[in-house]
Amino acid sequence: MKGADNIACTQCGGMATLLFEARDIHRKVTDESFAYYRCGNCGLVFVWPVPANLARYYPPNYHPIPRSLEELLQGKQHEDFKLQAIGQAGRGRRLLEIGPSYGRFAALAKRAGFDVRAIEMDPNCCRFLENVVGIPVYLSADVRGTLAGLGRFDVIALWHSLEHLPDPWNVLDALPAHLERGGSVAIATPNPQSSQFRLFGSHWVHLDAPRHLTLIPHTVLESRLAKYRMRRAHFSSRDQGALDCNHLGWFASSMTFLPRWMQRKPFTSVAWRLSRVFAKLDERDPYGSTYTIVFSKP
């Protein structure tokens, strides 16, 4: 069903216009379509209405749980940039990760000397985090309510989790009060200013409808957290995380336009190689398919 032409932006209240209707072309959990809007004031892109019972759009294999800690740490070179973005050693400093999935970054942060805690809504991930990674984890979909009893942290990280929250502003506004002086909020999220989003639109794999409920311009985060005197300490849309997503974005998004008979070798092999070439076009700030941004508290 087609959405309304205009609604109020969920972030600033400005006028948001229907951008497109998108389907779940990535996971193919549902044949439903979802209305995405773009705010003419702040540039936020968001789903409205937020689907009821979001859990039904996450397939059982959404989080591929590793078989061991050793397997978890394979490919850690794709996570090291996150520690570099935080820019400070662990030394027992408290770190909270919101939405860690099965916890590769959490494990690396623990190895780097951080005292790590996590809030996660997937029960299987929670068991792996506690029993294998050895990290205390709070099983909850109520992030703000859970935060209330956890005290303050030196770092709060949301690596590709903010876009999944039905009300990211409720959570974002709560974070500064849970930071120590000099503490940091670190966020990675898909980039609605990216070249890929402009080109592929509703066929962009990192739209991931309907699980990605908001695509947030980095300027929105900056203005929102500036209200709490949080300043931007780091920004990149061309770090290792973005480079990985750039390659995947070109490959998987282009595949959605091909007939089924072409979605197999040797066509996929050619497309995979070509996507590496096109991904080079995204290696400029702020046009990468994702971005990492860190804010510090004075």
N, C-alpha and C positions, 0 to 999 in steps of 0.2 A: 504494500500500500504506500502511495506517495505521501511524503511528509508535507507539513505546512511550508509555505514559501518563506516565511520569516518568523523567527522566534527570538526571545531574549537570550543573550549570551550567558552561559552559566558562570562565567568568570567575572565579567565587568558589567553585565546588564545591557550592553549595546545591542544594536540590531544585527542578528545573524541570519544569513541567507542560505537556503538549501544549496549545497554544493553538488552533491550527487547521491544516488542510492548505490550501496555496495553490498556484495554478497561475500560469503565465506569461501573465497577462492583458494585460500591457503590450506586450511585444515579440512574443509568440506564437511563440517559437522552438521550443517543445516542448509536448506535451500532458501531460507528467509532473506529478505533484503533489509538494509538498515540505513536510515537517513543520516547523512553527515552534513553539518552546517559549518559555515565559516563566519566568524564575527568581523564585521567591517571596521570595528573600532580597535580591537586588540589583536586580531588575526588568529585567534584560537579556532581549531577545527575539532568538532566534537559530535558524538552520536546523540541523537534525541528522538524518541525517549530512550533512556537507558533500559536495555532489556531486563525483564524480570528473570530471576533465577539464573544469574550469570554462570553459575557452576556448570550448567548443562552444555555450555559452549566450549568447555575444556575437555578434550578427549582423554581417556585413561593414560595414553602415552605422551601427554603434553610435557611432563617432566620425566625424561628417560633416566631413571635412577641408576647411577653407576654400581658396579658389582663390588667395589672396594675403594678404599681411600687412594690407593695407587692409581686406579683407573680415573678417579675424580681429578687427580692432579695432572693427568696427561693433558696436554694442551694449555697448561697454565700460562704460557707465553701470550695467550690471547686475553689474559686477565691482568697481567702485570701493570698495564697502563693505568689501572684504577688506583693501585697503590701510589704510583707516581703522581697522579692527579691530586690525591690527598696531600702528598708532599711532606709528610711527617712520619717519623718512626713510631713504632708501637709503644714499647717500654711500659706495658701495663695500662695504657690509655684505653678508656672504654669506647667501644664501637658497637653501634646497633645497625644491623642491616634489615631493612623492611622488604620482604619479598625476595628472599635469597634463593628460591628454588632448592636444588639439592646442595648448594653451598660451596661452589668452587672458590669464589672470592672470599667467603667467610673462612674457609680453610687456609687460604693464603694469608689473610689478615691475622689469623691466629698464629701462624708460623712466623709472621713479622713482629709478633710481640703484643698485639692488641688483645684486650680482654673483650671477647666478642659475645654478643647476644643477638637473637634474631626473632622477628615476627613473621610467621608464615602460615598460610591458610590451607596448604595441602598436607594431609596427614602422613602420606608416604614420605614426603620431603622432610617433615618434622622428625620422623623416626630415624631417617638416615642422618640428619644433622646431629641428633642427640647420640645415637648409638655408634656411628662410624666416625663422624667428624669431631664429636666430643664438644658440641656447642650447646649451651642452654637455649631453648627455643620455645616461643609462646605460640601455640596453635590458636589463631584468631583471624577473623575477617574484619574485626573492629579495631583498626590500627590506632585511632585516637584514644579509644577507651583503654586499650592495652598500654599505651604510652603513659597514661596517667599514673600508673603504679611502678614505673621503672626508673624514676630519678633522672639524672642528667648524664649526658654522654659527651665525649670529645669529638666523635664523628658519628653522624647519622647518614647512612647510604641507602639510596633507592636506585639500584641499577636495573633499568627497564622494568620498573614496577609501578611508577607513578601513573603511567598511561592506562593501567588496568583498573585503577580505583574509581568507583562510581562517583565519589566526591573528592577529587584530589585536593581541592582548596581547603576543605575541612582538615585534612592531614597536614598540608603544607603550612597552614597558619599556626598549627600546634608545635611545629618543630623547633623554632627558636627558643621557646621556653624550656625545652629539654636539652639544650646545649650548655656546656660550660663556657666560661669566657674564653675567647680564642678558638672555640670549637667550630666545626665545619659541617655543612650539609652538602653531600655529593650526589648528583643526579645524572643519569644517562637515560635518554629517551629518543624516540624517532623524531626526525626533524621535518616539520611541515614547510620549511623554507628550502628544502633540498631540491636539487635538480631532478631527482628521480620522482618525487611526489608531483612536481609540476608536469612531468612527462607522462607518467603512468596513471595518475589519479586513482580512481576506484580499483584499478588493477595492480596497484603497488603492493607488493607482498608485505611490506612493513606497516601498511594500514591494518592488516590482520583483523578485518571486521569479523565479529563485533567485539573481539577481546580488547583491542586498543580503543578505549572509549574517548580519549582525548589526544590530539597532537598539539603540543604546546610550543609556540615560538619561544626561544630563549629570552626574548625581551619581556615576555609575560612573567616568567619566573623572576627576572631581575626587578621589575617594578613591584611585583607582589612582595618579595622578601625585603625590598628596600624599606617598606613600611615598618619593618622590625630592625632597621639599621644593619641589615646583613649586606655585605658588599661582595661583589664578584671577585674571586681570587684566581679562577682558572676557567678557560673555555677552549674547547677544541671540537671541530667536526671532522678532523682528519687524523685522529689517534687510531690505535690498533682496532679498537671496537668499531669505529666508523668504517675503517678499511674492510674489515670482515663483512659488515652489513652492506657496504657498497657492492661488493662482488656478488653476494647472495641476492641483493635487490635487483641487479640487472638480469641475472640468470633466471630467477624464479618468476619475476614479473613478466619478462618477455615470453616465458613458456606459456603463460595464460592466454596468449594470442594465437598460439599454434594449434592446429588440429591434433586430435589424440594420436593419430598415426605417426606424427612427427615428434612426439614426446618420448622418444626412445633413441638409443644409439643407432647410427652415428650422429644424428642431429643434436642430441643433448651434449655430446662431447664437443662439437663445434661451438654450440652456444655457450658452453662453460668457458672455453678459451676466449671467445669474443667478449664475454662479460668481464674478463680480467682487463681487456683493453679499454672498454667503455668505463670501467670503474675509475680509471685514471682521471676522467673528467670531473669526478666528485671530490678530488683531493684539494679543495680550496675551502677555507672558512668564509661564510658559514653555510656552505652548500652540500656538505656530506649528508648521507642518509640518516645518520644519527649524530647526536652531540653529547659531550660530557661537560658538565658545568659544576663548579664548586663555589660555595658561598661561605664566608667566614663571619663569625660573630665577634664584634669588638669587645 
